[in-house]
Amino acid sequence: MGLGMGADMGANPAPSGEAGGIGVNPGQSEGVVPVVVAGIVAGLDGIGFAVAVASLLFTGALAGGLSMGAGAALLCTIIMSALAGWRSSLPVTVSHVQDMGVAVLSVTLGATVATLAAPPDIRIATAFTIIALSTLAAGLLMWLTGRFRAGLVVKFFPLEVLAGFMAGTGWLLLTGGLAMTAGLEPGSALLLGLTDPAVLKLALPALGFGVLLYLCMARFSHPLMLLGLLLGAVALFYLWLLANGRSVAEAAAAGYLPQIDSGASLALPFPGMLWQTDWGTVAGALPGILTAAVLCLFAALMNTSALDMAAGGEVDIDREMRLTGGSNLLVACAGGPPGYPGLAISVLAQKLGVRRRGLGLVTALVVLGGFLFSREIVAHVPLFVNAGLIIYFGLDLLHDWLVSTYRRFSLREWSVVVLIVLVVAFSGFLQAIGAGFLVATVLFAWSYAHVPVIRNTATLATLPSSIERSPEDMAFIAARGAAIKIIQLQGFLFFGTAERLMAPLREAMAQRGSGTDAVVLDLSHVTSLDSASAAALMRLVAAAGRARLDLLLCGIQPSVQQTLERAGMEHRMIRHFNSLDQALEHVERKILAERAHRDEAASQLFLRHGAAIGEEAFARLLVRFTPEDIRAGDPILRAGEWADRLYFLERGRAVVMLPRQDGGRRRLRTMEAGALLGDVAFALDLPRTADVMAEDDCRVLSITAAEIRAMERDDPVLGVALQRIISRALAEKVIAANRLTDHMRS
């Protein structure tokens, strides 16, 4: 987009090292010549753009401040380029006055200061104060963003809303460029003014030149193209004056050149103009001031992020934001408009072979020459050139953020961009800001409402607890488990998802007595919920009670618990378990309580393992095992020890715990009486990978590897029987693991 003087957000930088990127080519010269050449080109381009920006701000009733405004804009580029060249983390960075905030400020000045019933000096002083306050606010926002390392905040803003703001800025620049040719204000006055042939005679050359710039820059990407077109247009204008025998004074009187009052070229607005400011008008302009500052913040973040991407991650975004913010604070003291790093000028620097620091300093020196002769430059640059440059930037923004996004965005997203541009065009940018944030809020709610809040649904038959049970118990649980519904929720529950939460639970209550006996609601993956979702859960608990449906809640996070309590849900009102596994274990116990043969521990071992080899063989096998009593909380197996012993859990319950790197342990599953312990590592002859702890007082039966080898030698039939038991236990573990994997995939 030009040489970087203007809104660069539409640019798409190439990756580091590629043509058009900011990477360094090993063959490039490291001398000062590329720095000087790039600095001169960037400085000349910066002079032209600063004058165009001042012409946009100081038009119509504020035209008397044009010369001083150009000086302030040039000083902005001098300060920002010099500081960026000195302190930026990327040596080729050049910062300068930008048009993003200026577009909003031009509308703000036209709506407040230009209509102020006061002498010209007071109007101009008030305009400079508004500009300075906007730059001050932008600088503070940028500095604070860098200070608190919030440089990635732009990524959390809806892109379609941001695109609407950018395209709306393009519209303001387009209409502002047309308005400045005839000294009119953008809006309805401009549309009426364009019906006047005298106004059209001044506006059409600017529009034509802006379109020419746009077409040429779209077709030819040479870095010197824009500068050549600007200088060529100025030269052709003076050739036209010469051919028609018209003087500079006559051209100014006819409206082709700015009419500059006599005065010192180096005059700056502050501090003298502070005493002439109409502070009531400044207060009325505060919304526009803040809007321009926020827009500059987003534009600066986008440009800096693009520089970081183009440089291959070499840019410290937070440091750049602090530097840019501090630069704007200095610029505000001089009454200049806001600025931030330019993107395209860095591409130019790379193409010209710049590899060392100094580009910003050379640019600042060139612009300093323009500042010293700012009055003369302003007086001799045709209005259609300044206006055409502004129109070009407006067209480019409209193309990048309105036209091009039609192909990249969905129809819904692109409609948001169009809506914001229409609000800007027919109502104003402040109203567009409000509409944009409203649309962003609605889009967030609408989009998040379509994010699945139900992580998974299952039944106890397909998702049992992690307790190892006998095949007979598992079959009994599977037969009854289809009537136990499991619903796992996830994410943030809010008013937009409350109805989707209630639907499957209403369906379960409708099936009470004909297919559903209980519902387990897993909240372990719910990060938070609002009051509407809390109220929906309370209604659900009450409805389940009326329907006599057993409702179990599990995995409630502390933040979720606090929200539920604030909504009025007391702990006694719900049946709550710490985890899904505990809730499933509770349900399984109720189901298995119906079985009458749950009392004798010895029968558990036989039911689990003895039926496969016969009662007599199993009795002979148990004789070879050594009994041992383990107190609750003591280890049965330890991770890391060699698996040289096999265990039966004759009585009690044990829990398998997996050690974590932080020193803690994660619960994997629970083992009940009859379980075979340590069989996997024992079969593979490997160290154990998990701890097995006694959850209550236990009795275990153990046999060593040496004893098994002796048994296989002395009683081969009994040895084969033990291997059959081990194989069966391993197969059951594989089946359980496959069932869990299938559940996770679904």
N, C-alpha and C positions, 0 to 999 in steps of 0.2 A: 504494500500500500504506500506508494511513493517511496521516499527514503526514510520512512519512519516518522515523519512529522505529521502526526494525526493519529487516528484510531487504528491501532495495529491488530485488533482482536480478530479480524477476519483472516489474517495471514496464517498459513500452515507451514511452519518451519520444518525443514528436512532434518533428519537425524544427524547427530554429530558426525562430521567427516564427510558428509555428502554435499553435493552442490547445493548451494542455498542454505546450508546449515551453518553452525557456528563452530564446527570442529576445526582442528588445525591440520593442515596438510604438511607433511614433512618437507616438501619441496618449496614451501613458501619462504619468502625473504623475512629475516628478522630485523631488518634495518628500520630507520625512521621514515624512509620515503613513503611506504604504504600508509603509515600513520598520518603523515602530513597531507597526502592526497585525499584520504578518506575524511580527515578532519575538515579540509577546505570544502569538499562537496557537502558534507553534513552541515557545516556552518552556513553556507550560502542557502541551502534548503531551509535551514532553521530560521534564517532572517525572513525569507519569504513567507513562511508559515506564521511566524509571530506577527507580522504585519497583517496577514489575513485574519488571524484571530482577533486582533485589536479592531479591525474594521468591522467584524461581526458584532463585537460588544458595543462599540461606540459609533452608532449610526443614528440617523434621524435627529432627535432632540439632544442626543449625547455626542454628536459629531465633533463638538468642540474639544472633547477629551481624547480624540484619536491619536494625536502625536504623543501625548503623555502615556496613553494606553499601550501604544506600540513600544515605547521605551520600557514600560513595566513588563510586557510580554517578552521582550528581548532579554531583559535582566533575569527573568525566570529561567530562560534557556541557558544563560551564562552560568548562573548559580548551580543549576541542576547538572549541567554537563561537566563543570569543573569538579564538583563533589563526586559524581559518578566515576569520572576518570581517575580520581585520587583514591577513593575508598571502595568502589564496587568489587565484589568477589569475581566478576567477569571483566577482564580488561577492556573488551570491545564495547561495553555498555555505554550508551549515550542517552541521557535523560533530557527532556525538553518540555516546553509548554505543550499541552494536549487539548484536543477539541471536545472530549467527552463532557467534562464539567462545563465548558464554555457554552455548549449548545443549550444547556438548561439555564445557565446564567443569562444568556442573551434574551431568552423568553422572560425570565424573572425581571431583568432590568426594564424590558419593554412594558411589562405589566405594572410596575411599581414606580420606578424612577422617571421614566420618560413622560409619564402623565402627571408628574408632581408639579403643582402650581408654585414654582419657586424660581429664582434667578438661575441662569445656566451654571454658575459656579457651584451652587448648592447641589444641583442635580448631579453634576459630574463628581463632586466630592462624595456624595452618597453612593454613587455607582462604584467608585473605587473602594469604599468601605465594604460594600456588599461583596465585591470580588475578593477582597483581602480576607474577610471572615470566612468565605467559602474555602479559600486556600488553607486558612488556618485550621478549619474543621477537617478538611481532607488530610492535612498533615498529621493532626492528632490521631485520627482514625488509623492511618497507615502506621504511625509509630507504635501505637498501642497494639495493633495487630502483630507487628514484629516482636514487640516486647513480650507479649504473652504467647508467642509461637502459635498464632492462629492463622497462619498463612494458607492453610488448606480449607478455610471456611467456605471459599467460593465453590468448592466441589459439592457442598451440601445444599446449594441453592438450585432450585429447579432450572435446568438449562433452557427450557422453553420460555420461562418468565424472563430470564436474563437475556435471551435472544430478543424478546419483545422490547426490553429496555434499549438494547443496542440498535435495533431497527427503528425504534421511536426516536432515538438520538439522531439517526440518519435522516429521518424526516425533518427534524428541527434544523439540522444543518442545511438541508436542501432548501427549505422555505426561508431560512435565515439568509442564505446566500442570495436568493432572489430579492429579499426585502432590502438588503443593504445597498443594492444598486440604485434604488430610488428613495432611500431614507425612510422606508415604511416599516411598520411592525409586522411580524409574522401573524397569521390568522386571517380573520375576515377582512381586515383592512388591506391585507396584501392581495386577496382575491379581487376585491373591488378596484384596487389600484392597478392591477394588471389589465383591466379593461380600458385603461387610458393609453392611447397610442404613444404619448410622450414617455410614459413609464415603460411600455413594452420596448421602446427603442433602446432603453438602457438595460432592461432585464434580459432580452433575447441574446445579446452577445455573451453575457455571463453564463446563461444556460447553455448556449452552444459551446463555449469554451470548456465548461464543466463536463459536458458529454464527450467532447473531444479528448479531454484528459482521461476520462474513464475508459473510453475505447482503446486509446493508445496504451494505457497502462495494463489493460486486460490482454492486449495482443502482444505487446513487447515488454519483457521483464527486465530490460537493461537498467542498472541502477542510476544511470545519468539521464534517463528518459524524462522524468518529471522536471528536473532542473532545466533541461534543454527546452522543454515546452514552455516553461514559465518565462525564461529569458527570451525565447523566440517571440512569444506573444507581446512582451514589452517592446521589443525591437520593432515588430510590425506595427504596433500602435504609433510609435514615434515616426515611422516612415509614412504612415497614413496622415499624421498631422503635417508633416513636411510637404507631402504631395498636395494637400488641400490648403496649404498656406495658413494654418492655424497655429496660434501660440499656445504655450502651456497654460497661461492665464485664461485664455478663451476656452480651452478644453475643461479646465476646472469649473468655469462658470456654466458650461453646458452640462456638467454632471459626470463627465468622463474621468475626471481626476478628483481626489479629495480636496476640499477647501480647508487649508491649514492656517490657523491664526498665527501671527508672528509670536515668537517666544523662544526661550532657550531650549535647545535640543535635549539637554541632560536633566530637565526638570522631572522630579518624581513626586507622586501625590502626598506621601507621608514624610514627616508628621503634620505638615501644614494644613492639609485638608481635613484632618480629624475634627477641627473646630468648626468647620462649615457643614458637617454631616447632619442630615435630618434623621435622627435616630428613631423616630416613629416609623418612617418609611423602612428603615433597616429592620425593625421588629416585624413589620408586615412581610418582609422578604425572607424571614427565617426558614419557612418550609422549602423555598427554592434553594436557599443556601445549603441546608442539610441534604436535600436531594442531590445537588451537584457533588457534594462531598462523598456521599455514599456511592454514587455512580463512579466517581474517580477511584475510590477504593477498590471496587470490583474490577474496573478496567486495569488498574495497576497490578492487582493480583493475577489477572489473566495474562497480561503481558509478561510478568515476571515468571509465571509458571511455564509459559511458552519458551522463554529464554532458557529456563532450566532444562526443559525437554530437549531443546535444540543443542544445548551445550553438553548433553549427556550426563546431566545431574551434577554439574560443577557449580551451580548457583545456590548459594545459601538464601532461600526465599525470605526467611525471617530477617536476616541481616539486611537484605535489599529493601525490605519494607521499612525497617528502622531508618535506613539511609534516605530513602525517598521521603518518608515522613518528616525527618529533620530538615531536608532541603526545602520542602514546602513551607515549613514554619519560617525559614529565612525569607522565602519569596513573599510570604504574606506581609512581612514587615515593609516590603517595597511596593505593596499594592498590586502585585502581579497575579495572574490566574494560575490555577493548579497545573502540575505536570507530573510525569512519571516516566519510567524507562521506555524507550522506543524499541520495537522489535525489528522492523525492516532495516533500520540503519545498521544493526549488528550483522545482518546478512550481507549488506553492502561492504562492511568492514572486512568480513571474511573473504569476499570475492576479490577485494583489493589487496589481500595478503597481510592484514594486520594481525600481529601475534603478540605485541607487547603493549604495556600500559602507556597511555598518553593521548589516545583518541579523543577522550572527553575534554582534555585540556586544550588541544588544538581547536576543537569545535568551539569551545568557549572563547578563545582568542579571536576567531573569525567573527563570531556573533558580537563580540565586544566592539569590533570595528563598525558593525551595523548599528550598535547602540549609540556610538559616538556621533553617527550621522543619521540617526533615526528620523529626525524631522525631514531631512532632505529625501530619504528613501520613501517615507510615507507619502510625501507630496508628489512624487514622480511615478509611483506604481499605479497603473490604471485600475479603476474600481472593478472593471469586468474581470481582471486577472485575479484580484483578491477574492471576489465573489465566486468566480469559476472554480478556484481552488477549494473553497468551502463546499460548493455544490458537488464537486468531485468526491470529496470525503463523504458527503451525505449519500450519494449514489452508491459508493462502495460499501458503506455500512448496510444500506437497504438490500444490496445484492447478497452480501455475505450472510445476513441474519434474517432476511425475509424471503428472498427468491431461492437461494441455495438450500435453505432449510426445508423447503417444500419436498425435496428429494430425500433428505436425511431424516426428517421427523415423521412420526405418524400423523395422520390427519387430525387427530385430537390435539397433539402437541403443537402442530402448525397453526391450528385455529386459535390457540392461545396467543401466539405471536401476532397474528392478524388483529385479534381483539385489542391487544395493548397498543399497537400502532394506530388503530382507529381511535382509541381513547386519547392518545397523544394528539392526533390530528384535529379532533373535533371538540375535545374538552380541555386538555392540557396535560403536562407531564406529571404534575402533582397528583391529579386524579388517576393517571396511569399507574403511578407508584402504588396507590391504594388498591386499584383494581388488580395489579400484579400480585401483591401480597395476599389479597383475597383469593385470587385464582390459585396461587401456590398452596394456600391452606386447603382449599377444596380439593385440589389435585392430590395433595398428600393423603387426605382422608379417603378419597375415592380409590387411590392406588393401594393404600395400605389395607383398605377394607377387602381388597381382592387377593391379598396375601393369605395363603391357607393358614388358618389358626388351629386346625385339627391336624396334628402331626401324624397320627395313625389311629386306626380303629382295629380292634381285634376281639377275640373272646379268650376265656381261660383255656379253652381246648387247644388253641393255637399259640398262646403265650402264657405258659405256666410260670410259676416261680422258679428260682434257680436252685431250689432244694432237690437233691438227688433222692429219688424214691424208687420203690420197686416197680417193675413193669405192671404189676397188678394194680398198684395205687395210681400209677399214671393213666392206666386205661380207665379206671373208675372216675378220675378227675376229668379226663377227656370226654367221657360220656355225659357228665353233668356240666362241663365247662362251657358248652355252647350257650347256656342260659345266663352266663356272666359276661356282660359287655365291658370292654376296656376302651376308654377314649383318652387319648393323649393329646394335650393342647400344647401350643408353642407361641413364642413371640410376645408382642404387646397386645393385650386385649383392650379395646376401647369401644366407644359407642357404635362405630361402624361395623364391628365384628360381633356385637352382642347377639344379634339375631341368628347369625350363622353358628354361634356356639349353642344356642338353645335348640336348634332344629333336631340334631341327632338325639338329644336327651328327651325331647318330647316324643320322638319316635320310640325310644326305649320304654318310656312310661306307658305309651299306648299298647305296648306288647306285654305289659305286666300280666303274668298268669298264663300267657300263651306263647312264651318263648324267651322272656327276660325276667330273671329273678333279682339281679343286682347289677349295679353300674359302678365301675371303678373309674374315677376321674383323676387323671394324672396331670398335675400342674408343675412338675419339676422343670419343664422347659419354658414356662411362662416367666418372662423377665419382669413384667409389671402389668398393671391394669388400672383403668380409670374408674370413677365412681359409677358410671353407667354399667360397666361390666360387673362391678361388685354387686350392684343392685340386681342384675340379671342372675348372678349366682345365688343370691339370697332367695330370689323367687324360685329358682330351680330346687334348692334344698326344701323349701316349703312345699312345692308341688310334689316332690318325691315322697315326702312324709305323708301327704294326703293320699297318694296312690299306693302307699305301703310298699314302696320300692326301696330296697336296701342300697343307699348311695354312700360310697366311700371316696373321700378326697385324700390325695397323697402328694408329697413333694412340694408343699406350699413354701415358697421362698419368704424370708423375713419381710421384704418390702411388700409382697403381695398380702401377707398376713396383716400387716399394719393397715393397708387399704381396706381389707375386709372388716377389720375391727372398727375403723372409722365409720364404715358404712352401717355398722350395727350388728355384724355377725359375730356372736360370741362363740368361744371355743367349744362350749357344751352343746351348741346347736349342730355340730357336724362330727362325723366320725373321720378322724384324720390320722394318717400314718406318715412316717418320715420319708418313706420311699415307696415306689411302685412294688418292689419285691416284697416288702413287708405287708402291703395291702393284699397282694395275691396269696401270700402265705396264710394270711388270716382267713381268706375265703376257702382255700384248700383245706385248712384244718376243719372248718365247719362241714365241708363235704365229706371228708374222711371220717368225721366223728360218727357217721352213720354205720361205718363198718364195725363189726363186733369183735374182730380179732386183732385189736390194736394194743393189747396189754403186755404180753410177754415179750421181753427183748429177744430171748432165744428163738421164739417163733419168727421174729423179724429176719434173723439171719437165714433161717431155713426158707422162709417164703421168698426171700430175695435171691438166694444162691443155691440152697440145698435141693430144690425141686429138680434142678438140671442134672444132678448127679446121683440122686437117691438119698434116702434118709440114713441108711447104714454107712455109706461112704462119707457122707457129710459129717456124721458123728465121729468117724475115725479121723477125719481131717482136722476137726476142731481140737482134738486131743494134742495135736502137734503145735498148736498156737499157744503163746504165753500171754496170760491175762495181765492187765495193768490198769490201775485206777488213776484217772487224771482229774484234777480239781478244776472248777470253772475258772477260765481266764488263763490257764496254763497252756503252753504249746504242745501239740501232738507231733507236728512236723514243722521243720524250719526251712525257709528258702535258703538255698546254697549248700545244704548238707547232702551228702551222697545218698542216693536212694538204694540202700542195702537191706531194707526191711519193708514188709507189706503189712497193712493193718486192716482189721475188720472193726467197725464201730458197733460194739454190742449193745451199748446203752447210752442214752443222752443225745446231745446235738453238738455238732462242730461247725465252724464257719471257716471258709477259705478266704484268705486275705492276700492281696498282691502288694508287695512293697513298692512305694513310689520313690522317685529321686529326691523329693524334699524331706524324706524321713518318715512320712506318714504311710498309711496302708489303705487300700481300696477293697471293699467287700465284694467278692465275686459271687459266691453262692453258699448255701447252707446244706449240711449233710445231717441226715437223721439216722437213727438206729438201723443197722443192716447195711450201711454204706461201706464200700471198699475204699480205703484211703491210700493215696500215694501210688496207685497202680500205673499211671502213665509214665512217670519218671522211672519207676521200678522196671517196667517192661522195656524201656529204652536204655536202661543202665546209665542215666544221666543225673546231674544234681537236681534237686527239687527247685521249682520256680516260684512257689507260693508257700505262705505259712498256713497251717491248719491249727486253729485255736479251739479249745473246749469252750463252748458257749454256756454250758452248765456242767455239772459233775458228770463225767463220762467213764465208761469202761471200754477199753480197747483190747483186741486180741492181735498179737503180732507174730510174725515168723520171718526169719532172716533168709537171705539168699543162699547162705551155706546150708541151712536146714532144709530148704526146698531142694537143693541139689542132692542132699543125702536121702530125702524122701523119694525123689525120682529114681535113685539108685536102688533103694530098698523096696519100694512099693511103686513100680511104674504106673499102675492103674490109678493110684491115688494122685500121683504127679500129673497125669493127664487130666484128671478131674479138676485139679487146681488151675491148670492152664485154661481149661474151658471156662471156669468162673472168671478168670482175669480177662479173657477174650470177650466174654459176654458183657462185663462191666465197661470195657473200653468201647464196645459197639454202642452201648447205651449212651455213653458220653458223646460219641460222634453224632448219634441221632439228635440228642439235645442241642448240640452245637449247630447242626444243620437247621433245626427248627428255629433257633434264634436268628441265624443268618437270613433265612427266608423272611422272617418277620421284619428285620431291619431293612431288607431290600424293598419290601412292600410299603 
